[in-house]
Amino acid sequence: MLEHLNDALCVSRFARQENHLWACYKPSPDCTDQKRKTWKPVTTLLSTTDMEHYLRQNYQEDSISEKFAYISTH
C-alpha cells in the first residue's frame, strides 16, 4: 500500500521478519490517466534508517522526513 507524503511523493512498506524495508515513488511522467496516478520507484528497497536519510537529503524543504518518521512508527 502506498503511503502519501505529499502529492508528488509516496513510500511503500515491505515487511520482513525482523525489520521493514521501504521504497520511495514519484508520479510517472508517462501517466495519461488524470484520475489515477501511476507511480514509478525512485529508490531501491531501503531500511527505515536509510529511507529517513534519503528523504532528509533530498526533500528537506517539505519536512518529508518527519512525515515518513510518523508513518514508519504507526
Residue frames as qw, qx, qy, qz and C-alpha x, y, z in Angstrom:
[[0.000, 0.890, 0.456, 0.000, 0.00, 0.00, 0.00],
 [0.402, 0.442, -0.020, 0.802, 1.32, 3.43, -0.88],
 [0.345, -0.729, -0.389, 0.445, 1.62, 5.98, 1.91],
 [0.348, 0.770, 0.186, 0.502, 1.47, 9.52, 0.51],
 [0.497, -0.342, -0.226, 0.765, 3.97, 12.01, 1.89],
 [0.173, 0.539, 0.021, -0.824, 2.68, 14.75, -0.43],
 [0.717, 0.559, 0.147, -0.391, 1.13, 14.98, -3.93],
 [0.584, 0.690, -0.418, -0.088, 4.41, 14.12, -5.62],
 [0.231, 0.445, -0.826, 0.258, 5.98, 11.57, -3.29],
 [0.848, -0.331, 0.057, -0.411, 4.97, 8.38, -1.54],
 [0.005, -0.460, 0.878, -0.130, 6.51, 5.35, 0.12],
 [0.879, -0.095, -0.298, -0.359, 5.60, 1.71, 0.44],
 [0.439, -0.547, 0.668, -0.250, 6.49, -0.70, 3.26],
 [0.773, 0.197, -0.586, -0.141, 7.73, -4.22, 2.60],
 [0.699, -0.573, 0.311, -0.292, 7.51, -6.33, 5.76],
 [0.574, 0.374, -0.714, 0.148, 10.37, -8.66, 6.62],
 [0.727, -0.349, -0.576, 0.135, 10.78, -10.98, 9.59],
 [0.558, -0.399, -0.344, 0.641, 12.95, -8.68, 11.70],
 [0.098, -0.456, -0.011, 0.884, 12.57, -5.30, 10.05],
 [0.510, 0.740, 0.405, -0.168, 10.80, -3.35, 7.34],
 [0.412, -0.060, 0.423, 0.805, 12.13, -2.20, 4.01],
 [0.257, 0.767, 0.306, -0.502, 10.82, 0.83, 2.16],
 [0.450, 0.262, 0.496, 0.695, 10.66, 2.08, -1.42],
 [0.069, 0.595, 0.157, -0.785, 10.04, 5.67, -2.49],
 [0.410, 0.465, 0.688, 0.377, 7.93, 6.61, -5.54],
 [0.087, 0.405, -0.048, -0.909, 7.17, 9.65, -7.71],
 [0.672, 0.547, 0.329, -0.375, 4.39, 10.06, -10.28],
 [0.619, 0.087, 0.591, 0.510, 5.27, 8.64, -13.65],
 [0.102, 0.484, -0.177, -0.851, 5.65, 11.35, -16.33],
 [0.118, 0.015, -0.821, -0.559, 4.12, 8.91, -18.85],
 [0.125, 0.416, 0.835, -0.339, 0.81, 8.68, -17.00],
 [0.104, -0.214, -0.444, -0.864, -2.13, 9.84, -19.11],
 [0.397, -0.582, -0.700, -0.114, -4.91, 8.95, -16.65],
 [0.035, -0.546, 0.166, -0.820, -5.87, 12.15, -14.82],
 [0.714, -0.524, -0.077, -0.458, -7.98, 10.36, -12.17],
 [0.912, -0.381, 0.124, 0.085, -5.41, 7.79, -11.09],
 [0.069, 0.844, -0.524, -0.086, -1.67, 8.43, -10.93],
 [0.956, 0.129, -0.198, 0.173, 0.87, 5.85, -11.98],
 [0.406, -0.852, 0.329, 0.029, 3.85, 5.79, -9.67],
 [0.794, 0.432, -0.365, 0.223, 7.44, 4.88, -10.54],
 [0.779, -0.531, -0.103, 0.318, 10.08, 3.86, -7.99],
 [0.242, 0.900, -0.255, 0.258, 12.90, 6.30, -7.32],
 [0.236, -0.626, 0.711, -0.218, 14.77, 4.14, -4.80],
 [0.553, 0.049, -0.831, -0.038, 15.53, 0.50, -4.27],
 [0.705, -0.593, -0.376, -0.097, 14.38, -1.15, -1.06],
 [0.212, 0.533, -0.459, 0.678, 15.91, 0.72, 1.87],
 [0.399, -0.339, -0.730, 0.439, 15.89, 0.18, 5.61],
 [0.179, -0.893, -0.414, 0.007, 13.86, 2.62, 7.70],
 [0.442, -0.690, 0.089, 0.566, 17.04, 4.46, 8.71],
 [0.396, -0.040, 0.527, 0.750, 18.32, 4.64, 5.14],
 [0.098, 0.676, 0.605, 0.410, 14.95, 5.93, 3.89],
 [0.280, -0.895, -0.241, 0.250, 14.92, 8.64, 6.56],
 [0.444, -0.482, 0.307, 0.690, 18.41, 9.66, 5.47],
 [0.319, 0.280, 0.639, 0.642, 17.44, 9.66, 1.77],
 [0.027, -0.824, -0.526, -0.208, 14.38, 11.82, 2.42],
 [0.370, -0.820, -0.070, 0.431, 16.32, 14.27, 4.63],
 [0.441, -0.293, 0.434, 0.729, 18.98, 14.66, 1.94],
 [0.179, 0.223, 0.670, 0.685, 16.59, 15.09, -0.98],
 [0.217, -0.652, -0.545, -0.481, 13.38, 16.63, 0.41],
 [0.366, -0.221, -0.526, 0.735, 14.35, 18.80, 3.36],
 [0.099, -0.126, -0.053, -0.986, 12.17, 21.77, 2.39],
 [0.581, -0.292, -0.401, -0.646, 8.85, 19.97, 2.88],
 [0.450, -0.379, 0.640, -0.495, 9.50, 18.23, 6.23],
 [0.807, 0.153, -0.452, -0.349, 9.05, 14.98, 4.34],
 [0.435, 0.216, -0.818, 0.309, 11.37, 13.05, 6.64],
 [0.258, -0.085, 0.601, -0.751, 9.17, 13.95, 9.62],
 [0.765, 0.121, -0.047, -0.631, 6.07, 12.68, 7.81],
 [0.720, 0.242, -0.648, -0.062, 7.92, 9.47, 6.99],
 [0.120, 0.230, -0.792, 0.552, 9.03, 9.06, 10.61],
 [0.553, -0.010, 0.379, -0.742, 5.38, 9.25, 11.70],
 [0.834, 0.223, -0.271, -0.426, 4.28, 6.71, 9.07],
 [0.567, 0.341, -0.738, 0.130, 7.12, 4.33, 9.86],
 [0.003, -0.156, 0.786, -0.598, 6.21, 4.14, 13.54],
 [0.580, 0.123, 0.378, -0.711, 2.46, 3.57, 13.06]]
